[in-house]
């Protein structure tokens, strides 16, 4: 299966979450796979903490689902790169 971040736009990820075709934790696991696959080539991250992110998602899943109906970006992982 191709990584959900590589084959879907933010709008499409939002629709998958809204339709309950994927869960927030599914996205985090796919993010982890993508980082493990590409990080040694691109060196994009100074720091990331997948374990803490998983902990936060599991503790706040209900909150994210409520916020998700308000914000299209709620629960979507974001990386910011300064240039």
C-alpha positions, -999 to 999 in steps of 0.1 A, spaced: 0 0 0 13 34 -9 18 58 20 -14 79 26 6 111 27 21 104 -7 -12 96 -25 -37 120 -8 -40 157 -5 -49 174 28 -85 176 16 -86 139 8 -71 130 42 -98 152 58 -124 132 38 -109 99 48 -110 109 85 -145 123 82 -158 92 65 -140 71 92 -120 53 65 -89 60 85 -82 70 121 -58 96 135 -35 68 147 -34 53 112 -20 86 99 7 87 126 18 51 118 20 60 81 39 92 90 64 70 110 68 47 80 75 76 56 100 92 80 118 58 84 118 53 46 130 88 35 147 105 64 182 90 57 180 105 22 165 139 29 175 148 64 143 168 68 139 165 106 160 180 133 138 163 159 106 142 159 91 121 186 66 96 172 62 78 206 51 111 222 28 119 192 12 84 196 7 90 233 -9 125 226 -32 110 199 -44 81 221 -50 105 251 -68 131 230 -86 111 203 -121 122 215 -110 159 216 -95 157 181 -127 141 167 -147 171 182 -123 197 169 -121 179 135 -157 189 128 -146 226 133 -112 226 117 -102 207 85 -66 205 98 -73 192 133 -53 161 139 -33 163 107 4 161 113 24 191 100 61 196 96 75 231 92 108 238 74 126 270 76 146 280 45 
